[in-house]
Amino acid sequence: MSGTGGLAEALSALLIVAARAGVAEDTARAEALALAAALAESAPGAPVDWAKAVPDGTTQDFFDAAVRGRRWRGAPTAVLTELIANNSPEKIPYAEALAEIASAACTLGESTMRVIGNASVAAAAQLQAAGARTLQVGGPAAPAASTQPTAGDPRPEVTTGVTAAAPADAEKAEPGKSVEDLLAELDELTGLARVKREVQRQVAVLRVEKLRAEAGLKSATITRHLVFVGNPGTGKTTVARLVSGIYKALGLLSKGQLVEVDRSELVAGYLGQTATKTAEVVASAAGGVLFIDEAYSLTAGDNGADQYGREAVDTLVKEMEDRRDDLVVIVAGYPEPMQAFIAANPGLASRFRTTIEFENYSDDELTDILTGLAAAADYELVPDALDTFHEILANTARDSSFGNGRFARNVLEAAIGRQAWRLRDVTAPTTDQLRQILPEDLTEDSTEETAAPEEPSGTSDAAEKQDGEEA
């Protein structure tokens, strides 16, 4: 099956589920294509195959979509997140359809080991987030199809099928999670001790203020908007997602969905259009949390003189005021630029009074994250492989560009690809062979294809989730 046909078929199946779920076709299509592009980004020839599956698509469209879709390589997509928040009966079928999209990405161009790894982690992340139970079909948990090389193709023959079985009572409405349940999830995250304390403090304050209001007592004006500062991959998006659920459980938000955006999704090409575009994005987040990554990019022109960014900020401030009873905005990025961003507009300074700092992870915490990501995708790192990972960490600089949880995810994705190549000549690998990541799978050798370049250090932090996204 050609890459074009595989993606088109997977996309058609996803759109059927999206229609049942009441999701706009254009929204579901754009999201699925962005996910496929992000997963196949390193495959030679993938842009051409991808463009053939998109009406009037170009290779530039492919790379633009890949940038947008990177955030979902290890995290539930925006549509799936909303379906989960609303306890939609279509959340598991939609997650399964996204896993098929991940599989189809492996057929675009000349699939590489990195693509296989990316797709395996992405498929597992979608299924796990929806509460689907992954089943092995000819291999470990991975994209929902097999990629078969043609004659003379140097790619490994890898069957990476996954289906997800919905629980018998999946059609029944699930009760929303309680504040206690969500705080317990927060507590289970690796590291983040300071973040956990601050979120718990914020929850306590907001809970008491809500009770005071219900009792008819006077309440101080407490802003619910937050500033998250820290290096990439330190868990900002994961915590934002939990905060959205906590605020809903407290009755402060009506829906509790998380909408993740960056500058490109707020700013248009012409003055006047930006206000409309920003207002539409905020409207989509109404009832939940709007998470703006690298928010300082909106005011990063010469001396902050970016007219388009200023227009977006001015519109954001107005929308925050108009929707103050049912919207929370979280802005995120590096510490110093975030300080300058908040100071650039008096409306921002008055609304963002609480800053939560996300520290880098220790070696042991990164190891816990790596093993958690592997387990979620039904892989296991043998003890010697963990020793190798510690050696890799010891030789990796921990400057502002270090990816933290993203680094661990990238290591796993590359290891999954190398494992597939290592098993290319094994006719009937055992279950242990299919699951185990060995030391040699974590290190490059002379036969490995050139790895795709890492995202720049400033790439959206919304791209990661701790249990499959960022840590």
Secondary structure, 3 states (H helix, E strand, C coil): CCHHHHHHHHHHHHHHHHHHCCCCHHHHHHHHHHHHHHHCCCCCCHHHHHHHCCCCCCHHHHHHHHHHHHHHCCCCCHHHHHHHHCCCCCHHHHHHHHHHHHHHHCCCCCCCHHHHHHHHHHHHHHHHHHCCEEEEECCCCCCCEEECCCCCCCCCCEEEEEEEECCCCCCCCCCCCCHHHHHHHHHHCCCCHHHHHHHHHHHHHHHHHHHHHHCCCCCCCCCCCEEEEECCCCCHHHHHHHHHHHHHHCCCCCCCCEEEECHHHCCCCCCCHHHHHHHHHHHHHCCCEEEEECHHHHHCCHHHCCHHHHHHHHHHHHHHHHCCCCCEEEEEECHHHHHHHHHCCHHHHHHCCEEEEECCCCHHHHHHHHHHHHHHCCCEECHHHHHHHHHHHHCCCCCCCCCCHHHHHHHHHHHHHHHHHHCCCCCCCCHHHHHEECHHHHCCCCCCCCCCCCCCCCCCHHHCCCCCCCC
